[in-house]
């Protein structure tokens, strides 16, 4: 697994044809709300759980120099460069169920998910 992480961090944007990252209208509205007061929204992943990765969303004052800008359904958001191979092709949705609300990731790269839903593997 350690070798895989090293490979993820050593790719170039010119290496392949990218599918991009999109958000649904519900997710766009949520990203827009989180982007108020001059903040930007950045999606990434972290090593976590029993299957490898967990999604991370952060509000930042400004994007990092290597973050990749995306625009979808009228909102602007960023994906951390080293997470792009994992996110590529993903549609991000935002769902409210009762008192719970969360971003949902429809990621074609995911091969396994843990039973509790906290992590995934590619």
KEKOLPA-718988 format. One record per residue: residue number from 1; x, y, z of N, C-alpha, C, O in turn. Coordinates in steps of 0.05 Angstrom, whole numbers. Each point is the difference from the previous one (the first is absolute). Layout:
N
[NUM, [X, Y, Z], [X, Y, Z], [X, Y, Z], [X, Y, Z]]
...
! end
This chain:
122
[1, [17, -24, 0], [-17, 24, 0], [17, 25, 0], [-7, 20, -13]]
[2, [30, -20, 27], [17, 24, 1], [10, 7, -28], [1, 24, -6]]
[3, [6, -43, -10], [9, 6, -27], [-22, 14, -16], [6, 17, -17]]
[4, [-31, -25, 21], [-22, 13, -14], [-2, 29, 7], [-4, 17, -18]]
[5, [7, -10, 44], [-1, 28, 8], [22, 16, -13], [-5, 22, -9]]
[6, [28, -34, 7], [23, 14, -13], [-7, 6, -29], [5, 22, -10]]
[7, [-17, -41, -4], [-7, 3, -28], [-20, 22, -4], [1, 15, -19]]
[8, [-20, -13, 37], [-21, 20, -2], [12, 28, 1], [-9, 18, -15]]
[9, [29, -14, 31], [12, 27, 3], [19, 7, -22], [10, 23, -1]]
[10, [-3, -42, -17], [20, 5, -20], [-11, 0, -28], [14, -6, -19]]
[11, [-39, 14, 15], [-11, 0, -27], [0, 29, -11], [5, 19, 15]]
[12, [-10, -16, -40], [-1, 26, -13], [-28, 3, -12], [-13, -19, -8]]
[13, [3, 44, 7], [-26, 5, -12], [0, -7, -29], [-22, -5, -12]]
[14, [45, 3, -1], [2, -6, -29], [1, -30, -5], [1, -8, -23]]
[15, [-1, -8, 44], [4, -29, -3], [-23, -15, -14], [5, -20, -13]]
[16, [-28, 31, 14], [-23, -15, -11], [-23, 20, -7], [2, 24, 6]]
[17, [-23, -35, -17], [-24, 15, -5], [-17, -1, 25], [-6, -21, 10]]
[18, [-1, 44, 0], [-15, 2, 25], [-30, 3, -5], [-8, 12, -20]]
[19, [-8, -25, 37], [-29, 2, -3], [-12, 23, 16], [-22, 9, -6]]
[20, [37, 1, 25], [-9, 23, 16], [-16, -8, 25], [-3, -24, 6]]
[21, [-6, 44, 8], [-15, -4, 24], [-24, 19, -2], [4, 24, -7]]
[22, [-28, -34, 13], [-24, 17, -3], [-16, -1, 27], [4, -18, 16]]
[23, [-21, 37, -13], [-19, 1, 22], [-28, 2, -10], [-5, 12, -21]]
[24, [-14, -24, 36], [-28, 3, -6], [-9, 28, 8], [15, 14, 13]]
[25, [-40, -7, -20], [-10, 27, 8], [-1, 2, 31], [7, 20, 11]]
[26, [-15, -42, 2], [-2, 1, 30], [28, 4, 11], [3, 15, 19]]
[27, [17, -29, -30], [28, 4, 10], [10, 27, -6], [14, 12, 16]]
[28, [-21, -2, -40], [9, 27, -8], [-11, 21, 19], [14, 19, 8]]
[29, [-39, -22, 0], [-12, 19, 20], [15, -1, 26], [4, 20, 13]]
[30, [3, -44, -4], [14, -3, 25], [28, 11, -1], [9, 13, 18]]
[31, [5, -19, -40], [27, 11, -4], [-1, 31, 0], [17, 13, 11]]
[32, [-37, -2, -25], [-3, 29, -1], [-4, 11, 28], [12, 20, 8]]
[33, [-29, -33, 8], [-5, 9, 28], [26, -2, 16], [5, 18, 17]]
[34, [10, -39, -21], [26, -2, 15], [21, 19, -10], [20, 4, 14]]
[35, [-24, 8, -37], [20, 18, -12], [-5, 29, 7], [14, 18, -10]]
[36, [-34, -13, 27], [-5, 28, 8], [23, 11, 16], [17, -15, 10]]
[37, [-16, 41, -7], [20, 14, 16], [28, -5, -12], [20, 0, 15]]
[38, [-18, -3, -41], [26, -2, -13], [14, -27, 3], [24, -1, -7]]
[39, [-37, -19, 17], [13, -26, 3], [-3, -16, -26], [-17, 5, -16]]
[40, [35, -25, 13], [-2, -18, -22], [-4, -28, 11], [8, -6, 23]]
[41, [-20, -12, -39], [-5, -27, 8], [20, -18, -15], [3, 1, -24]]
[42, [10, -19, 39], [19, -19, -12], [-7, -28, 9], [-3, -6, 23]]
[43, [1, -12, -43], [-4, -28, 5], [26, -14, -2], [17, 6, -17]]
[44, [-13, -26, 34], [24, -16, 0], [-6, -27, 12], [-23, -7, 5]]
[45, [43, -9, -1], [-2, -26, 14], [22, -2, 21], [21, 14, -2]]
[46, [-25, -31, 21], [21, -6, 19], [1, -31, 4], [-20, -13, -5]]
[47, [42, 3, 13], [3, -28, 6], [-16, -6, 25], [3, 14, 20]]
[48, [-22, -34, -22], [-18, -4, 23], [-13, -27, -3], [-3, -11, -21]]
[49, [-6, 1, 44], [-18, -23, 1], [13, -26, -10], [24, -2, -3]]
[50, [-42, -17, 0], [10, -27, -7], [4, -4, -30], [12, -20, -7]]
[51, [-22, 38, -10], [3, -4, -28], [18, 20, -14], [5, -3, -24]]
[52, [6, 23, 38], [20, 17, -13], [-4, 30, 2], [18, 13, 10]]
[53, [-40, -3, -19], [-4, 29, -2], [-26, 9, 12], [-19, -15, 2]]
[54, [18, 41, 6], [-25, 13, 8], [0, 27, -13], [21, 13, -4]]
[55, [-45, -3, -3], [-3, 26, -13], [4, 22, 22], [-8, -4, 23]]
[56, [19, 26, -32], [4, 23, 17], [-10, 25, -14], [6, 4, -24]]
[57, [-21, 13, 37], [-8, 26, -11], [9, 21, 20], [-4, -2, 24]]
[58, [16, 23, -35], [10, 22, 17], [-8, 27, -12], [-2, 3, -24]]
[59, [-2, 15, 42], [-4, 28, -8], [27, 14, 6], [11, -2, 22]]
[60, [0, 15, -43], [26, 13, 3], [-3, 30, -8], [-18, 7, -15]]
[61, [36, 9, 25], [0, 28, -7], [9, 4, -29], [-10, 18, -14]]
[62, [27, -36, 5], [8, 0, -29], [10, -28, -7], [9, -14, 17]]
[63, [-11, 7, -42], [9, -26, -8], [30, -2, 2], [14, 20, -1]]
[64, [-4, -45, 3], [29, -5, -1], [9, 3, -28], [-16, -2, -19]]
[65, [41, 8, 15], [11, 5, -27], [-5, -23, -19], [-4, 4, -24]]
[66, [4, -29, 34], [-3, -23, -17], [-29, -10, -3], [-5, -19, -14]]
[67, [-14, 32, 28], [-28, -8, -2], [-10, 5, -28], [8, 19, -13]]
[68, [-26, -37, 4], [-11, 2, -27], [-28, 11, 2], [-17, -10, 14]]
[69, [12, 32, -29], [-26, 13, 0], [-20, -15, -18], [7, -8, -22]]
[70, [-32, 5, 32], [-21, -11, -16], [-24, 19, 2], [-4, 13, 20]]
[71, [-12, -13, -42], [-25, 16, 1], [-22, -19, -11], [3, -11, -22]]
[72, [-24, 9, 37], [-22, -18, -7], [-26, 11, 11], [-1, 7, 24]]
[73, [-20, -7, -40], [-26, 10, 9], [2, 28, 13], [-14, 5, 20]]
[74, [31, 12, -30], [2, 28, 9], [17, 4, 25], [1, 23, 9]]
[75, [11, -44, 2], [17, 5, 23], [29, -8, -6], [5, -17, -17]]
[76, [13, 29, 32], [28, -5, -3], [9, -15, 25], [-7, 7, 23]]
[77, [24, -27, -27], [11, -15, 22], [27, -11, -8], [7, 2, -24]]
[78, [8, -12, 42], [27, -10, -5], [3, -29, 8], [-14, -10, 18]]
[79, [32, -4, -31], [8, -27, 7], [30, 0, 5], [15, 10, -17]]
[80, [-7, -21, 39], [29, -1, 5], [13, -16, -22], [-9, -22, -7]]
[81, [31, 32, -4], [13, -13, -23], [6, -29, 5], [-5, -17, -18]]
[82, [17, 10, 41], [7, -28, 4], [-24, -18, 2], [3, -25, -2]]
[83, [-27, 36, 7], [-25, -16, 2], [-14, -2, -27], [-19, -16, -3]]
[84, [28, 30, -17], [-14, 1, -26], [-2, -28, -13], [-21, -6, -11]]
[85, [42, -11, 11], [-4, -26, -12], [-22, -16, 14], [-13, -17, -13]]
[86, [8, 21, 39], [-21, -14, 14], [-27, 13, -6], [-20, -15, -3]]
[87, [18, 41, 1], [-25, 15, -5], [-8, 0, -29], [-24, 4, -6]]
[88, [42, -9, -13], [-7, 4, -28], [-25, -16, -8], [-1, -24, 4]]
[89, [-18, 37, -16], [-25, -12, -9], [-22, 0, 21], [-22, -10, -5]]
[90, [28, 21, 28], [-20, 0, 22], [-21, 21, -3], [6, 23, -8]]
[91, [-31, -30, 15], [-21, 19, 3], [-6, 2, 29], [-5, -20, 14]]
[92, [6, 45, -3], [-5, 5, 28], [-29, 10, 3], [-8, 19, -14]]
[93, [-6, -31, 32], [-28, 8, 6], [-1, 9, 29], [18, -6, 16]]
[94, [-40, 19, -8], [-5, 8, 27], [-28, -9, 8], [-19, 7, -14]]
[95, [17, -24, 35], [-25, -12, 7], [-8, 7, 28], [17, -1, 18]]
[96, [-42, 8, -14], [-11, 4, 27], [-20, -23, 6], [-18, -5, -16]]
[97, [22, -8, 38], [-18, -22, 9], [-7, 6, 29], [17, -6, 18]]
[98, [-40, 16, -13], [-8, 7, 28], [19, 22, 10], [2, 21, -13]]
[99, [10, -26, 35], [18, 20, 12], [29, -3, -11], [17, 17, 5]]
[100, [-12, -38, -20], [27, -5, -11], [2, 12, -28], [-19, 1, -15]]
[101, [43, 9, 10], [6, 11, -27], [29, -7, -6], [17, 2, 18]]
[102, [-11, -9, -43], [27, -6, -6], [5, 0, -31], [-19, -2, -15]]
[103, [44, 5, 8], [8, -3, -28], [1, -30, -6], [9, -16, 16]]
[104, [-18, 9, -40], [0, -28, -9], [18, 1, -25], [-3, 17, -18]]
[105, [21, -36, 16], [19, -1, -22], [-6, -24, -18], [2, -23, 9]]
[106, [-9, 28, -34], [-4, -21, -19], [25, -3, -17], [4, 13, -20]]
[107, [14, -30, 31], [27, -1, -11], [4, -27, -15], [0, -21, 12]]
[108, [4, 23, -38], [4, -25, -16], [26, -14, 6], [4, -23, -9]]
[109, [15, 35, 23], [26, -12, 7], [-1, -18, 24], [18, -15, 4]]
[110, [-39, 17, 12], [-2, -16, 25], [-5, -29, -7], [-19, -7, -14]]
[111, [36, -10, 25], [-2, -29, -4], [-12, -14, 25], [-14, -19, -3]]
[112, [20, 30, 27], [-11, -12, 24], [-8, 22, 20], [12, 22, -1]]
[113, [-31, -28, 17], [-9, 18, 22], [-2, -16, 25], [-7, -23, 0]]
[114, [14, 36, 22], [-2, -15, 26], [-30, -1, 8], [-16, 16, -10]]
[115, [10, -34, 27], [-28, -5, 8], [-13, 24, 14], [-24, 5, -3]]
[116, [40, 11, 17], [-11, 23, 15], [-2, 24, -18], [-11, 21, 9]]
[117, [22, -22, -33], [-2, 23, -18], [19, 22, 5], [-2, 22, -13]]
[118, [22, -26, 30], [19, 21, 7], [24, 1, -19], [13, 21, -1]]
[119, [-7, -42, -13], [23, 0, -17], [-5, -16, -25], [-19, -15, -2]]
[120, [37, 18, -18], [-2, -14, -25], [28, -6, -11], [20, 11, 9]]
[121, [-20, -29, -29], [25, -7, -12], [-2, 2, -31], [-22, -2, -11]]
[122, [44, 7, -2], [0, 3, -29], [18, -22, -12], [3, -1, -25]]
! end
